[in-house]
């Protein structure tokens, strides 16, 4: 009998219309573009259940090298559903959260790229300052800045 165990979370996938805008947004947060490629053919559709497909993908990695976001732009088949403007209490994917330094400066840069603050920047206890933003195409992202410990 064999056993299984979780080794790591490889990536989170996000479907977008504009890879360029999404790549610019996530690189501004601090991720690095690892690669960009076309994935096409019936073999790929056998994994996703979509049949013959053509998808352009971009893989971005966090500075520590442990987490990734895979951005996908479906060329065919066409996108059939759009959840980009769903509020934060919707069922399904909610958001990805990033720990950052210099939250205020980062927000200024992201807003210049078209991001919108969802609510307010708030402090959670003595632990974090955090907020939600919507990036290109309404992608919901959380940003959390750890507070310095006081002695």
N, C-alpha and C positions, 0 to 999 in steps of 0.2 A: 504494500500500500504506500502510495506517495502522499506527501503533504504539500500544501502550498503556503506561501507567505508573501505578503506585500513587500516589494523591494523599494519602490518610490512612486511618487506621482510624476508622470512624465510631462504632461502639458494640459493646458486648458485650450479648447478650440473655440474660436469666435468667427462667425461668418460675417463678411463685410462686403460692401459694394466697391469701395476704393481701398485697395491694399496700400497705395502710396500715402493716403491720409492717415490710415491706421498705423502704419509703420512710423510715420513722423511723430504721431502722438505717443506711442509707446517708447520710442527712442528718446523723446523729450523727458519721459518719466525716468529713464535710465536703463532700459533694456537694450540689448545689442542684437542687431539683425545677424542671425547665424546663416541664413540662406533663403533663397527664393526659387521656386521651381513649379513647373506644370506637372500635374498628376492627371493622367488621362487613361481611358480605356475601360473595357469591361471588367478587368481584374480589380480595379479600384472600386467599381460599383458593387462588386461582390462583397467587399468589406462593409460598405455603407448601406447596402440594400437599394441603391438608386439605379442600378443597371449601368449602362455605358455613360461615363461622366467625364467632364473636363473641368478641372479645378486648378486655379493658381493658388499656391500656398506660400506663406512666409513664416519662418520660425524665428522667434525672438527669445533671448535668454536673459535672466536676471544676472546682476553682477557677481553673485556668489556661485553661479553655474548650476544651481539646483532646480530652478523652476523655469518653465517655458510657457509661452503663449503661441499657439499656432493660429495664424490668421488665414482664412480661406475665402476665395472669391470664386463662386460657382459660375461657370460659363454655361455649362449644360449638365444636368437639366436645370431649368430655371428655378430660382428660389420660390417656394410656395407659401411661406409664412413670414411675418415680420413682427418681432416682439420688441423692437428697439425703443419704443416709447412707453413700455409697460412700467408702472410704478414699482417701487422697491418692495411692495408687499405682494407681488404677483408670484404665482407658482412657477417653479422651474429655476433656471439659472438666475442668480441675483446679481452678483458682482464679483470681481477679483479685488483683493485688498493688497496694497503695497505699503511697506514701511519705508518712510523717506526721512531725509534730513532737509531742513529748509523749506518747510511746507508752504509758507507764504510766497517765497520767491518762485517755487515750482508752480503754484496756482497762477501767478501772474503770467508765466510763460505759457502754461496750458490754455488759459483764457485767451491769450493772444492767438493761439492756434484754433480757437473756436470752441473750446470746452466751456461748459456751463456748470456753475455751482448748483447742486440740487437743493440743498438747504442752507445751513450755516456751518462754519468751522466751529466745532465745539470741543470742550475739554472733557475727557472721561476720567473721573477721579484724579489721582496724581500720576496717571500712567501715560495717556496719549492726548494729543490734539488730533482730531480727525474730521473728515468730511467725505461726502460723496460728490462726484462730478460725473457729468455726461460728456464723453469725448465725441470724436467723429461718429456720425451715424447713430448717436444716442447710446454708445457703449457706456455702461455704468461701471465706474471704478471707485474704490475706496482708497483714500490716502490717510495714513496714520503716522504721526511724528511722535516718537517717544519723548517724554519729558525727562530732563536731567534729574538725577537723584540729588536730593539735598541732604547734607549731613547734619 
